[in-house]
């Protein structure tokens, strides 16, 4: 198989997106701004409640690492996505969407079962709250993965949501070993405050003896490092990763390694939907690093792409929009 720049491992989820009130979140006992795992029956009940009283915005292919991979690929690099979907209509829609974005997948990803779904609830302040039924992706394992592309990739990307699955963590362990044996850099995202709060042991296993690049937001950073400031969190995270990126919402991002630390300013937009913003940031940042850009330029491009995602509904931009934004970015930097 042809060499790819990025080999990503993550959950495969179809998003159902709604705009909701804070009152509705409270009534449903949902913690705003986090992801909560559930079973199919409970999610169906929530879906019915949503359809009865809230505003439906549409369906989209999601999954944190998949959103990152789409941004990475749409900007012009090559990628492979390892996941698990059911042998059903949603599974076909999911894989076809990745292939249309020029992302390689494997038939190994398809197995008997139900493709996972996620209710994405967007509040008036643009914050997203997620209610996720993993379906068959909860049982993601090395059996669904074709590791051949990883052996010649430049980056391995791991989403923190995999921390809740024993079989997925075992698969990541194999992937990490292959990456280290072949000089492939490893990047990881903490993904969500709920993962830090409830699946810390799993996250520790994913990080193992360290990574080359770690992504997190300021809440995740301080929770994971058990500190009360972003600077203190950064100091601890640098012990686990060569490069560290802490996103700061509208304030931009803090980027550091052993040699430098930069605060890159945010970009003013009208926030509509935060779903997928961190994923897009990671994809654009990885793309820029892969293209030989500096940490600062990588962060600036990532802020540009992620802020555009925030300004629209849905976790991803139209594919052509990534290219247009990159062209404009290059002109501004020239």
N, C-alpha and C positions, 0 to 999 in steps of 0.2 A: 504494500500500500504506500501511496505517496507520502512524503514527509509533510507533517503539519507543524505549525508554529505553536499551537496550543492544544493540549489534551485535557479536557475538563470532565469532572465527575460530579453528578448532581441528581437531584430529584426531578422527575418529569411530572408536571402538574398543569392542568387546564384551569385557568383563572376565570371565575365568575365575579364580575366587579359591580359593586353597588355604592351609591352615595348614601350615607347614613347620618343620623343625629347622634350626639353623645348620649342622649336619653335612651336611644335604642340599644347602644352598647351596654349601658348600665343594666337595662332590663334583661339583656341576654347574658349578663355576668361575664362579659368579655373585657379583658385588660387592654385598654387602648394602646396602640403602637407596638403590639407584640404579635407573635404567631402562636396559636394554640392548636395542638393536635387533637383529633377527634375520630369517632367512628362514623361509618356511612350513615347509619340511622339518625344520629344526632345532627349530622350536617344536613341531611335532607329536611329535618324539622326546621333548622335555621334558614335554609333556602326558602322554604314555604313562608316563613315569617317575613323574610326579606321581600319576597315577591308581593306579599300582601300589604306591606306598609312603607317600603323604602323604594328608592329609584334605581332601576337596573340600568347599567351602563354598557354591558356587553361581555363577550367572551374573548379570551386571548390565551395563547400558549404562554406558560410561565415557568416557574422554577428558577431559583436564584442563579445558579451557575449557568443555566441555559440563557437567561437574559444577558449575563456577562459575555457568554460566548457569541451571542448574536451581535452585540456591539463590537466585539473584537473582530469578528468576521466581516461585518458590514463596512468597517473602516478600511478593510483591504488585506487582512491577514488570513491565514488558513487555520482551520480548527476541526477538531473531532470531539463529539459529545457522547459520553458513556452514561447510559441511563437505563431505566426499565419501565416499559409501558405494557398495558394489557393488549390482547389481541381483539381490540374493539374499535369502534368508530373514533373515539377520542384519541386512542393511541395512534391511529393512522393520521389523524389531523395533526397531532403533535410532531411526529417524525417528519411528515411532509413539510411542515412549517420550517423545521430546521434545515432540511435539504434545500428548500427554496432560498434560504439565506446562505447557501453554499457551505453548510456545515456537514461534515461527514458523520454518518451514523452506521450502526451495524445491525443486521437482522437479529443478532443475539439479544438485542434490547427488547424484542417482542416475546412475550410469554403469556400463558393463560392467566387470566385475572382481570381486574378492573383498573383502568387508568386513574391515577390520582387527580383530585380536584381541590381547588382552594377558593373559598369565599373571601374576596378582597373587599373590605369595608372601608370606604374613604370618608373621613369626617370633613366638616366644613373648613377646618384649618389645614386640609390636605394630608393629614396623618393617615397612614394605612394600618388597619388591624386585620389579621388573617386568621381564618378558621379552616384548618387543613385536614382533609382525609387523604392519607398517602396512598391508599389502595395498594396495588402491586409494587409500587416503588418503595414501600416500606421494607420489602424483601430484596432490595437491590444487593447483588453480590458479584463476586468476580466471574461467575458463570455468564453474566450478561455483558462482560467486557472483553473487547478485542484489544489487547495490550500492545499489539504490534506498532500502531502509530505512535504510541508513547515512547518507544525506544529511540525514535529519531526526532521527537518533538523538542522544542526549546523550553516550553513551560508546561508544568502540571498544575492545574487549578482545582482546588477542593472547596466545596461549600460546607460551612459549619453545620447546616441542617442535618448532615449525614451523621452527626454525633449521636443521634437517638437510635441508630440502627446497628445492632451487633454485626450483621452480615456486611453492611456497607463499610463499617470501620475496618473489618478484616480485609475487604477489597482495597481500601485506601492503603492499608499497610503493604499490600503487594505492590500497588502502584508506586508508593514512595520508594520501595526497594529498587524497582525497575528504574525509576527516575534517577536515583543516586548512582546506580551502576552505569548509567548512560549519560551522565553530566547534564541532566534535565533539571532546570530550576523549579522550585516548588513554591506556589503561592496559595494562600488560604484566607478565607474570610470568616470572621466569627458569626456573621449572618444576622443574628437577632439577640436582643437582651434575654429572651426566654431561653435560648440555648445556653447562654452563660449562667443563667439562674438555675436551670433544671438539668442541664446535660454537661456540666463542667468536666466531669471525668471523661466523657466521650470526646470533648474538645481537646483535652490534654492528650488523649490517645491519637487524635488526628494530627496534632502539632508534633507529638513525639519528641525527638531530639532537636527540633527546630526547623524553621523554614527560611526561604530566601526573601519572601515578601508576605506581609500580613496586612489585611484590610479590616477596619472596624470603625464604628462611629464612636463618639465621645462617651456615650452611656455604656456601650459594650466594653470600651477600653478600661474605664474606671471600675466597672463591675468585675471584669475578669482579673484585673491586677489588684483588686481590693484596695484602691487608692481613692483619694478625694480630689484629685486635680488631673487635668489632661497631661501636664508636664511630668507628673510623677508616674502616670500610667505609661507614658512614652518611654521613660527610663527603664521600666520593667519589661516592656514589650521588646525593646532593643536587645534584651538578653535572649530572646526567643527567635528573633528574625533579623536578617541583615538589613532589610528595608522595612519601614513601618509607615503605614498611612492611616491617619485618624481623620475621618471626615467630620466636619463641624456644621453641617446643614448650610444655612445661608451665609455663615461666616467663612466658608471655604474649606480648607484642609490643612492639617499639619503633617508634614512629610519629613522623615528623618532616616539616617543611617549612622554609622559610627563616625563619619566625617563631617556631616552637616545636618542642620535642622532648619526647615523652611515653613513659614506660614504663607500659604497662597490664598489670596482673597477670593471670596465667593462672587457670584454674578447675580444681579438683581433680576428676578422674574416674578410673575404672578403665579404663586404655587397653587396647583390644582389637584395633583395626585402624586404623593411621594412613593407610590408603589414602583419598585424597580429602579429607583434613582441610584441607590448604592451599588446595585448590580451593574448598571450602565457605567458608573464611575470606574469600577474595577476593570471592566472590559476596555474602556478607552485608555486607562492608565497602562494596562498591560500591553495594549497595542503600541502606545508611544514608546514604552521601554523597549519593546521588541524591535521597533524601528530605529533604535539608537538615540532617542531623545533623552534630555536631562530629566531629573526628577521634577524640576520646576515646570518644564514644558509639558511633561506627562500629566502633572496635576492640573495645569491650566486647561489642557484638552479635556481631561476627565470632568472638570467642573463645567465646561461648556456643554458637553454631551449630557451629563446628568441633570443639569438645570433645564435643558430642553425637555427631558423626560418628565420632570416635575411639573412643567407648564402644560402638560397634556394628560388626558386619561389613558390608562394602560401602562404596562411595564416596559414597552419598547417603542421606538420610533419607526416610521416607515423606513424601509431599507435605504431608499434614495436619500433620505434626510441625513443619515450618517455621513455619506459621501460629501454632500453639500456643506455640512458643518465643518468637515475636515478641510475642504478646499478653502473655505473662508478663514479658518484658523491659520492655515499655511500662509495665506496672503497677509494676515495681520502680523505674523511673525517675521515675514520677509523684510 
